[in-house]
Amino acid sequence: MKLPHTTPDAAASPGTGTLGRLGVWSVLHFKTVVAGWLLIVAALGAFAPQVTTALSGAGWQADGSDSVKVRGIAEKHFDGNASTALQIVVSADRPVTGPEVQAVIDRASDLAAADSRISTVIPPQRGATISADGRTAILLAGADADPDTMVRAADDLKEPLEELSGDGIEVHATGASVLWSDFNEANHDAMLKSELLSWPVTLAILVLAFGSLVAAGLPLLLTLAGLVASAGSLVLISHLVPVSIWAMNFAMMFALALGIDYALFIVARFRGARVGRSLGMHEAVAETMDTAGKAVLLSGATVLVSLSAVMLVPSPAFRSMAGGIMLAVAFILAATLTLLPAVLGRLGHRIDSLALPWVRSGEHRSARFAAWGERLWAHPFRYGALALAVLLVLAAPVIGLRTAMPSITVIPSDTSARAGYTAVQEAFGEGAPGTLQIITTTDRTEAVTAQIKASEGIAGVMPGQEAADGSGWSMIQAVPTVDPSDPELGATVDTLRADLPEGTLVGGAAVENLDLQHLLNQKTPLVIGVVLALGFVLLLFALQAPLISFLGTVASLLSTGAAFGVARLVFQDGHGADLLGFTPQGFLDGWAPVFFFAMIFAIAMDYTVFLLASAKEHYERSGDPREAMTGALAHSGRVISAAAAVMVAVFFTFALSGPLPPKEMGIVLGVAVLLDAALVRLILLPALLRLSGHAAWYSPRWLRRILPDITFSHG
């Protein structure tokens, strides 16, 4: 039956809020809104295909650190012999000084020298880059470009160099730039695999959640628009500042997950606004946007605020990753508040087209979740204590969590960087791939060299090399006794920095990782504190109730702690490693705590806003804490469950990806969402609402005077 039409004036009634009016405007200007979004998607989409080549893996550094200063000096004064230089490893079953091997070395040298991004190629030297057994040699291809560009140079050179292999001679490019090149390639393939797996699963969950193919397709439409727009934007931004490839990976995940979350909430509310009521289409859109739309806007603001705290870490990779997600969320929010209501208003009753036969069209209040709410109201201690106990038990392993920067094992064993790394270790010693670069003044070279030789943890020291440009700098290269990922290397570097003369700088690729880890250890408490504080303030702003805002913030910590507890058991202790197909490193990657905390907290607060916004709407209408709690579960429980199911499916598909970091990301985020939706939002937080009663919604008069008056009930 066709619903009665309402005039625009009737739809924009005096009780309609700002978002309601925006929704009605979008419906009335359907062609303008759609044309605008098509223009945005087409313009930015033209750049989107370049995203895998325009973005890089570089930027994992602690800006201002000694190691970054060493890299800059080496690039400028030592022919690019920096951490970003390419190492070309030639291994043979005969001496490398023989004519056949020497011919391969010459061809490799010519190949590298022909690339404009290579400053100079330093041939193998006895006692330094030719192994003791004479069967392995290293050519150094100096960096004549920034780190991102050197990764692209590795993209172009590693395969032609490997093609020189044959007749008992192996040629592999290795070093930090090649490692990032190989990781980007493996990561790209893994992300495509994950996307192919996640989209069909997502569509199936959406069809089951909505019961209609048309309704299920709307979240994917929204997500696609946000994905394409954010991908194109990142490519354009990469021309101004370096952008990590991880920015696109995370942006893609969040665009898919949050786009579906927001569309679920809006579409479910729109269908609920229409069923069994005489509302016109415009009125239904206005009510939907004034209630669910407001919750979505505040949820998106919470995500943006949480991720903005990551900007406190002075590392280009971290800032670009956070920026990439924030950009995707901004596009998703814009599409949710304009494009989605326009399409809903145009579809009207046709949103239920192609419905599954057992689905009751427009059903909004779930009898099942209403019954669960009544049971939880009757027994809050029983269920709340059980949920709390499970979360605390899972969070307990966090006490023994160790972190470090990723080792070479994060890339597949057949890649160029790893093969070259292994060859260098076998020929030159365990610590050779992590050779330290010590910069000092020329007049101190002999004294500093002698001091380094006498230091514990150093296997060998090469003669100091004076800068040819007369700058007064000298570089001393020292081979540590341990693998670059061994914690003992950090102690060796700390000792050198403490004992060597003032002004002497210690760097190298492995030390850049150590400096970044140190920076993260310093900044993590600050980021966590800022995220918690901003999350609480935003909830207080939205809900106008200090107690429930505080409880909602604290509850979000529980699922975060439990997720990291599971991460320790899986990735540090190796439980389930065979099932997931990885070799445990004995630690969690060092960037995970600070970044994953912000992401998990953002998602947790996303669900908190959905649940508590619905509870506040019911409390505003009834003034009854029982109706607020049970009504919130009845109206948002199914949406939260469906949204969580989609997020878990998306994140867990990343756990099937090849490299280790996507596995960490998928498991940690997937477990966090699963625990947060199942235990925190659907059990613990409602139980806290039950126990706090009217006090949950109490707001002192002085606070009400400060905060703007935000309501979630329409009209």
Buried (B, 14 or more C-beta within 10 A) or exposed (E): EEBEEBEEEEBBBEEBBEBBBBBBBBBBBBEEBBEBBEEBBEEBBEBBEBBBBBBBBBBBBBBEBBBBEBBBBBBBBBBBBBBBBBBBBBBBEEEBBEEEBBEBBEBBBEBBBEBEBBBBBBBBEEEBBBBEEBBBBBBBBBBBBBBBBBBBBBBEBBEBBBEBBEEEBBBBBBBBBBBBBBBBBBBBBBBEBBBEBBBEBBBBBBBEBBBBBBBBBBBBBBBBBBBBBBBBBBBBBBEEEBBBBBBBBBBBBBBBBBBBBBBBBBBBBBBBBBBEEEBBBBBBBBBBBBBBBBBBBBBBBBBBBBBBBBBBBBBBBBBBBBBBBBBBBBBBBBBBBBBBBBBBBBBBBEBBEEBEEEBEBBBBEBEEBBEBBBEBBEEBEEBBEBBBEBBEEBBEBBEEBEBBBBBBBBBBEEBBBBBBBBBBBBBBBBBBBBBBBBBBBBEBBEEBBEBBEEBEBBBBBBEBBBBEEEBEBBBBBBBBBBBBBBEBBBEBBEBBBEEBEEEBBBBBBBBBBBBBBBBBEEBBEEBBEBBBEBBBEBBBBBBBBBBBBEBBBEBBBBBBBBBBBBBBBBBBEBBBBEEBEBEBBBBBBBBBBBBBBBBBBBBBBBBBBBBBBBBBBBBEBEEBBBBBBBBBBBBBBBBBBBBBBBBBBBBBBBBBBBBBBBBBBBBBBBBBBBBBBBBBBBBBBBBBBBBBBEEBBBBEEEEEEEBEEBBBBBB
